[in-house]
Every structure is written in C-alpha cells, then in structure tokens.
C-alpha cells in the first residue's frame, strides 16, 4: 500500500523547475498516441471490410484483439514490475513497434487478403489497446519520484487529439483511401516512439530504480488487496454502461429524431467535454478526495444513461454528451491516481494493466449486451439497463476505500 497519501510523494525541492518541460513531453506523447488510435481503430471496420471481411468477421477480429490485449498487458506488466527503471516506457515502445510493423505488413500485402488483414489488425489492436496502461505507469513512476507532471492535463490533450484526428481521418479516407489511413498510423507510431524517447530522457537521470517491495502475480495482488478487486469489478460495470451508450449512439440519435450531422455533433460535444475535467484534475484532487471524485463520476454515468433513456429530442442527447465531463473523463483520469494510491510501488505496472484490462472487459461486455438488448428491447429500455449497471458500479465503489480519504496535497 502506498503510504505517501492520496497523490503520491511531495515534489522535491528543485524538481519542479528542473522538470518543467516534463508535462509538455508527456502531453506530446499522449496527443500522438491518441491520434494514432483514432486514425486506425475508429475506422478498423471500414479497413477490414475493404479487405473483404464481413461485418461479423470484422467484429470477431476486433473482439479478439481486445481479449488478446488484456493477456498481453498482464504478461508485459509482470515483466515491467520486475525489470529495471523505465521498463514501463520500454514495454510501451515494444507495443508501438509491434503495431507499426503489423500496419506496414498490412499496407504492403494485407488489402485483399482476408486472413492476413485479420492477423495484422489483431496485432494492431493489441498494440494500441495494450499500450495505455504502460504510458500511465511511466507517468506515475515520475510522480512517485516527486517530479512535476500534470497527468490530467496531458490526458486531456489526448482526448482533444482523438477528437481532432477522428475527424481528420475521415478526410484522409475520402482523399487517399484506406492505404492513406494506414500510412498515417505508421507515421504517427514512429512519432510516438520519438516522443517516448524524449519523455524518458526528460527525467531518466533523476528517476532512481523502481522502489523495493514484493512483486506479486495478478491473482496474488487481488487477494491481498480486496478494495482494488472491488474497484476493478466496479470499473467493468461502469465501462459496460459507458460503451452501451457510445457504441449505439446512432440508435439513440435516431430515436430522438436526429440526423447524421447531429450524431457527429453529439459525439464531438462529448469528446470536447472531456478536456476541461482532465485538464483540471490536479486541482480537483486538491479540493476533493478520491472517494468523492470517483463516486461522483460513477453517479454521473448513471445520470447520463438515464438522460439517454429519456431522450425523445436531441436536447436530451446533447445534455447527456455534456455529462461526459463528469462521468468518463473524471473516472478515467482519477483511476490512474487511485491505482497509484492503493497498489504498492513494486506492482504499479501490473496494477495499471489490471485497471486497463477491466475497462476493456467492460467495453466488450457492454458492446455485446447492448447489441443483444437492442434486438429485443427498445432503445429507452436498453439505456435504462445501462443506468442500472452504472448504479451497481457506484454502489460497489463504496467498498473500494478504507483509511484516509483526504484530498491530495499535490
């Protein structure tokens, strides 16, 4: 258990000035990473369909990539927790390299070859889904060393970049076709590798070896840390509810009488709403405890789904999109800090990987459950079920805290 308090250790004298550019380097890293994600994964079905796969086959490839990413995260995190300093950044670099290599193979030979396209996109999915917990762990290693790094602001830049490149990718697809998207992803992946090197160089000499402690397996970590186990279960439920709303937004907008343009506007409103909460997360943590922030965000998930369940006009849909600020953005950002607080330093990479794995499992379950429910129930009843899932997640969150819940001082 981290005994340094809610936000890790206090910044050491002189580190804030010497590492003033560290947040800037991490902002660049997050921005490029989420840009690459948007360019390739938002249009994954389009690219797979262009290679001859059916919708069901494309869905199978994407689901398999999500599942394999969870296993890859656990294996790499076990290595990272035992390895030398900067192992999280090295794991991230390995995954990014894997994705770029698979994309290059797809660009050269994958179009028109269904089997090769499926394999390549499985590997790309493992890379882009699997990399995030290691980027988070690399940042939290610096925070625990007392270096000045504003994670929330950097992650907010990632959300803005995701929104911008989601739109830009559509333009690239229209002008250059699927090969243009794949080439852009490869270019961005190389930029991510350079940004990773710059980030590691920015604090590498001042970060000592990973703190001592017993390195545990994932199962042993959960047995010894029941409150973290409850947090993961809560995360699965909350992300399942979240994905039920995000994936089937077209059905929600259709029920509300909206157009395709209004669907795009609703998605853009949600993406833009994420930035303020993430950018201000460090200040929010000074005012409120982790328990207060996470419970507020969990309740906001439920309220958002209730708004969508009641949405008979686009006004309700836009209101629900604005709640992305209090729901997804706060929960996602605060989860990274929560893991740092409740998991001991020797198992940080594994803790972040388990947290990311819970969100992936929740996303898969939410996508499947949402699709099944929409085949038999109305949109409103499906969203109401999602609200119940989010409510259950909020209740389980109350079991995730013991000891001090004071606001952070850093």
C-alpha positions in Angstrom: 0.0 0.0 0.0 1.3 3.4 -0.9 1.8 5.3 2.4 2.5 8.6 0.8 -1.1 9.8 0.7 -3.6 10.5 -1.9 -1.3 11.8 -4.6 2.0 10.0 -4.0 5.0 11.8 -2.6 5.5 15.6 -2.5 7.6 17.1 -5.3 11.2 17.5 -4.1 12.7 21.0 -3.9 14.1 22.0 -7.3 12.4 19.2 -9.3 9.5 21.3 -10.4 11.8 23.8 -12.1 14.3 21.2 -13.5 11.4 19.1 -14.9 9.2 22.0 -16.0 9.1 20.5 -19.6 8.2 17.0 -18.4 4.4 17.7 -18.6 4.9 19.1 -22.1 6.8 16.0 -23.2 4.0 13.8 -21.8 1.3 16.0 -23.4 3.0 15.4 -26.7 3.2 11.6 -26.0 -0.5 11.4 -25.1 -1.5 13.5 -28.0 0.3 11.5 -30.6 -0.8 8.2 -29.0 -4.5 9.0 -29.1 -4.1 10.5 -32.6 -2.7 7.2 -33.8 -5.6 5.3 -32.0 -8.2 7.5 -33.8 -6.7 7.2 -37.2 -6.5 3.4 -37.3 -9.1 2.0 -34.8 -12.1 4.3 -35.3 -12.0 3.1 -39.0 -11.0 -0.5 -38.3 -14.3 -1.9 -39.6 -14.0 0.1 -42.8 -10.5 -1.1 -43.4 -11.3 -4.7 -42.7 -14.4 -4.5 -44.9 -12.2 -3.1 -47.6 -10.1 -6.2 -47.3 -13.1 -8.5 -48.0 -14.2 -9.3 -44.4 -17.9 -9.3 -43.5 -19.2 -7.3 -40.6 -19.4 -10.3 -38.4 -15.8 -11.3 -39.3 -14.6 -7.7 -38.6 -16.4 -7.7 -35.3 -14.7 -11.0 -34.4 -11.3 -9.6 -35.2 -11.9 -6.5 -33.1 -13.2 -8.6 -30.2 -10.2 -11.0 -30.4 -7.8 -8.0 -30.4 -9.4 -6.7 -27.2 -9.1 -10.1 -25.5 -5.5 -10.6 -26.6 -4.6 -7.1 -25.4 -5.7 -8.0 -21.9 -3.4 -11.0 -21.8 -0.5 -9.0 -23.4 -0.9 -6.3 -20.7 -0.7 -8.9 -17.9 2.4 -10.6 -19.3 4.2 -7.4 -20.0 3.3 -5.8 -16.7 4.7 -8.8 -14.9 8.0 -8.2 -16.7 7.8 -4.5 -16.2 7.4 -4.8 -12.4 10.4 -7.0 -12.1 12.7 -5.2 -14.6 14.9 -2.1 -14.3 13.9 1.6 -14.3 11.9 2.8 -17.3 10.6 -0.7 -18.0 7.0 0.7 -18.5 8.3 3.0 -21.2 10.2 0.1 -22.8 7.0 -2.0 -22.8 5.1 0.8 -24.4 7.8 1.2 -27.1 7.6 -2.5 -27.8 3.9 -2.4 -28.3 4.0 0.7 -30.5 6.7 -1.0 -32.6 4.5 -4.1 -32.9 1.6 -2.0 -34.2 3.7 -0.1 -36.7 5.2 -3.4 -38.1 1.8 -5.0 -38.4 0.4 -1.9 -40.1 3.4 -1.9 -42.6 2.7 -5.6 -43.4 -1.0 -4.8 -43.9 -0.1 -1.8 -46.2 2.2 -3.9 -48.3 0.2 -7.1 -48.6 -3.0 -7.0 -46.5 -5.5 -5.4 -48.7 -7.4 -8.1 -50.4 -6.0 -10.9 -48.2 -8.7 -11.5 -45.6 -6.6 -13.8 -43.4 -3.6 -11.5 -43.4 -5.7 -8.5 -42.8 -7.3 -10.2 -39.8 -4.0 -11.1 -38.3 -2.5 -7.7 -38.9 -5.4 -5.9 -37.2 -5.4 -8.3 -34.3 -1.7 -7.2 -33.7 -2.5 -3.6 -34.3 -5.4 -3.8 -31.8 -3.1 -5.5 -29.2 -0.7 -2.7 -29.6 -2.9 0.3 -29.4 -5.2 -1.1 -26.7 -2.4 -2.6 -24.7 -0.1 0.5 -24.6 -2.1 2.9 -22.5 -1.5 1.3 -19.0 2.2 1.4 -19.6 2.1 5.1 -20.6 0.1 5.6 -17.4 2.6 3.7 -15.3 5.5 5.6 -16.8 3.9 8.8 -15.8 3.1 7.6 -12.3 6.7 6.4 -11.8 7.7 10.1 -12.2 5.0 11.3 -9.9 6.1 8.9 -7.2 9.6 10.1 -7.6 8.4 13.6 -6.8 8.8 15.0 -10.3 6.4 17.7 -11.6 4.0 16.1 -14.1 0.3 17.1 -14.6 -1.2 13.8 -15.8 -4.7 15.1 -16.2 -3.7 17.9 -18.5 -1.7 15.6 -20.7 -4.5 13.0 -20.8 -6.9 15.8 -21.7 -4.7 16.7 -24.7 -5.0 13.1 -25.7 -8.8 13.4 -25.7 -8.7 16.6 -27.8 -6.2 14.9 -30.3 -8.5 11.9 -30.5 -11.5 14.1 -31.4 -9.5 16.1 -34.0 -7.9 13.1 -35.7 -11.2 11.2 -35.8 -12.5 13.9 -38.0 -9.2 14.3 -39.9 -9.1 10.6 -40.6 -12.4 10.8 -42.4 -10.9 13.4 -44.8 -7.8 11.2 -45.3 -10.0 8.2 -46.0 -12.0 10.2 -48.6 -8.9 11.5 -50.4 -6.4 8.7 -50.2 -8.4 5.6 -49.3 -7.6 3.0 -46.6 -3.9 3.0 -47.5 -3.7 6.7 -46.6 -5.1 5.9 -43.1 -2.6 3.0 -42.6 0.3 5.1 -43.7 -0.7 7.9 -41.4 -0.9 5.5 -38.5 2.6 4.2 -39.2 3.9 7.8 -39.3 2.2 8.6 -36.0 3.5 5.5 -34.4 7.1 6.5 -35.3 6.4 9.9 -33.8 5.1 8.2 -30.6 8.4 6.3 -30.4 10.3 9.6 -30.7 8.1 11.2 -28.1 8.6 8.2 -25.7 12.4 8.6 -26.1 12.1 12.3 -25.4 9.9 11.7 -22.3 12.3 9.1 -20.9 15.3 11.4 -21.5 13.4 14.3 -19.8 13.5 12.6 -16.4 15.6 9.5 -16.8 18.6 10.7 -14.9 16.6 11.8 -11.9 14.5 8.7 -11.6 16.0 6.0 -9.4 15.3 2.3 -9.7 11.8 1.1 -9.0 11.0 1.1 -5.3 11.6 -2.2 -3.5 8.8 -4.5 -2.4 7.4 -7.9 -3.2 6.4 -8.3 -6.8 3.2 -10.3 -7.0 1.2 -12.1 -9.6 -2.0 -10.6 -10.7 -4.1 -13.1 -8.6 -1.9 -12.6 -5.5 -2.2 -8.8 -5.9 -6.0 -9.1 -5.9 -6.1 -11.5 -3.0 -4.0 -9.1 -0.9 -5.9 -6.0 -2.0 -9.6 -6.6 -1.9 -10.5 -3.0 -2.2 -8.7 -2.9 -5.5 -10.5 -6.0 -6.6 -13.9 -4.3 -5.9 -12.7 -1.3 -7.9 -12.0 -3.5 -10.9 -15.4 -5.1 -10.7 -17.0 -1.6 -10.4 -14.9 -0.5 -13.4 -16.2 -3.4 -15.6 -19.8 -2.4 -14.8 -19.2 1.4 -15.4 -17.4 0.9 -18.7 -20.0 -1.6 -19.9 -22.7 1.1 -19.3 -20.5 3.7 -21.0 -20.0 1.6 -24.1 -23.6 0.7 -24.4 -24.2 4.5 -24.9 -21.2 5.2 -27.1 -21.4 2.3 -29.5 -25.1 2.6 -30.1 -25.3 6.4 -30.3 -26.7 6.1 -33.8 -29.8 4.3 -32.5 -30.2 6.8 -29.7 -30.0 9.8 -32.1 -32.4 8.1 -34.5 -34.9 7.6 -31.7 -34.5 11.3 -30.8 -35.2 12.3 -34.4 -31.7 13.5 -35.1 -29.7 13.4 -38.4 -26.2 12.1 -39.2 -24.9 15.6 -38.8 -26.4 15.8 -35.3 -24.9 12.4 -34.5 -21.5 13.8 -35.3 -22.2 16.9 -33.3 -23.2 14.8 -30.2 -20.0 12.8 -30.4 -17.9 16.0 -30.8 -19.7 17.6 -27.8 -18.8 14.5 -25.7 -15.2 14.5 -26.8 -14.8 18.2 -26.2 -16.4 17.9 -22.7 -13.7 15.5 -21.6 -10.9 18.1 -21.8 -11.8 20.6 -19.0 -12.2 17.9 -16.3 -9.0 16.1 -17.3 -7.1 19.4 -17.6 -8.2 20.5 -14.1 -7.9 17.1 -12.5 -4.8 18.0 -10.5 -6.7 21.0 -9.0 -9.8 18.9 -8.4 -7.7 16.4 -6.5 -6.6 19.1 -4.1 -10.2 20.0 -3.3 -11.9 16.6 -3.1 -10.9 13.1 -2.0 -10.5 10.2 -4.4 -13.7 8.6 -2.9 -15.7 11.8 -3.6 -14.4 12.2 -7.1 -14.9 8.5 -8.1 -18.4 8.2 -6.6 -19.4 11.5 -8.2 -18.2 10.3 -11.6 -19.9 6.9 -11.2 -23.3 8.5 -10.3 -22.8 10.8 -13.4 -22.5 7.7 -15.6 -25.9 6.6 -14.3 -27.4 10.0 -14.8 -26.1 10.2 -18.3 -27.7 6.8 -19.2 -31.0 8.0 -17.6 -30.9 11.1 -19.8 -30.4 8.9 -22.9 -33.2 6.6 -21.8 -35.5 9.6 -21.6 -34.2 11.2 -24.8 -37.0 12.0 -27.2 -35.3 15.1 -28.6 -31.7 16.0 -29.4 -31.6 18.4 -26.4 -31.5 15.4 -24.1 -28.8 13.7 -26.2 -26.6 16.9 -26.1 -27.2 17.1 -22.3 -26.1 13.5 -21.9 -23.0 14.2 -24.1 -22.0 17.1 -21.8 -22.1 14.7 -18.8 -19.1 13.1 -20.4 -17.2 15.8 -18.4 -18.3 14.4 -15.0 -18.5 10.8 -16.0 -15.9 9.2 -18.3 -13.2 11.9 -18.1 -13.1 12.2 -14.3 -13.3 8.4 -13.8 -10.6 7.6 -16.3 -8.2 10.2 -15.0 -8.8 9.5 -11.4 -8.5 5.7 -11.9 -4.8 6.2 -12.7 -4.1 8.0 -9.5 -6.3 5.6 -7.5 -4.1 2.6 -8.7 -1.0 4.6 -7.6 -2.5 5.0 -4.1 -3.7 1.5 -3.4 -1.1 -0.6 -5.2 2.4 -0.8 -3.7 5.2 0.6 -5.9 6.6 -2.8 -6.8 3.4 -3.7 -8.6 2.5 -0.5 -10.3 2.6 -1.6 -13.9 0.5 -4.7 -13.1 -2.0 -2.5 -11.3 -2.4 -0.1 -14.2 -2.6 -3.1 -16.6 -5.4 -4.7 -14.5 -7.2 -1.4 -14.4 -7.0 -1.1 -18.2 -8.0 -4.7 -18.6 -11.1 -4.1 -16.5 -12.1 -1.3 -18.9 -11.5 -3.5 -21.9 -13.6 -6.3 -20.5 -16.4 -3.8 -19.6 -16.2 -2.4 -23.2 -16.6 -5.9 -24.7 -19.5 -6.8 -22.4 -21.2 -3.5 -23.0 -21.0 -3.8 -26.8 -22.3 -7.4 -26.7 -25.1 -6.7 -24.1 -26.2 -3.5 -25.9 -26.5 -5.2 -29.2 -28.4 -8.2 -27.8 -30.8 -5.9 -25.8 -31.5 -3.7 -28.8 -32.6 -6.7 -30.8 -35.4 -7.4 -28.2 -36.0 -4.2 -26.3 -36.4 -0.5 -27.1 -33.6 2.0 -27.1 -35.0 3.6 -23.9 -35.2 0.2 -22.0 -31.6 -0.7 -23.2 -30.2 2.6 -21.8 -32.2 2.1 -18.6 -30.5 -1.2 -18.2 -27.2 0.6 -18.7 -28.1 3.1 -16.0 -28.8 0.2 -13.6 -25.3 -1.2 -14.4 -23.8 2.2 -13.7 -25.7 2.4 -10.4 -24.5 -1.0 -9.4 -20.9 0.1 -10.2 -21.4 3.2 -8.0 -22.6 1.0 -5.1 -19.6 -1.3 -5.4 -17.2 1.7 -5.4 -18.2 2.3 -1.8 -16.3 -0.9 -0.9 -13.1 0.4 -2.5 -11.9 2.7 0.2 -10.6 2.4 3.7 -8.3 4.6 5.7 -7.7 8.2 4.8 -9.8 9.8 2.0 -8.5 13.3 2.4 -7.9 15.4 -0.7 -4.4 15.3 -2.3 -1.9 18.0 -1.4 0.0 17.7 -4.7 
